[in-house]
């Protein structure tokens, strides 16, 4: 009887804990600057790791520039190889699994000189309500 009562009380707390702390992790393989001074962008090769025991679905990434200006990306392009564009991103990552590398190209609307390095962050976004885990990265200057 005591065990049943204890399970009824701790069950919702365990569920809330799993729900609040769950999330996928972005692992960066490569990052660099792309684009011109007037329309800068970042090129990021990323894999997504799912540390949970449940499948996770990722349908987009969010990239934010931190330095030298603070701004979210205005447009994105996803690729599976440098020459193969993905129109609709749909990653289904099994429990305790890792995705194939995805190329994310994020473009910004603020100018950035070729001689400036930049610092940005990326997070995977999808359905299922998992928490966004931001991963920070740096890109060296082009020139």
Secondary structure, 3 states (H helix, E strand, C coil): CHHHHHHHHHHHHHHHHHHHHCCEEEEEEEEEEEECCCCEEEEEEEEEEECCCCCEEECEEEEEEEECCCEECCEEEEEEECCEEECCCCEEECCCCECCCEEEEEECCCCCCCCCCEEEEEEEECCCCCCCCCEEEEECCCC
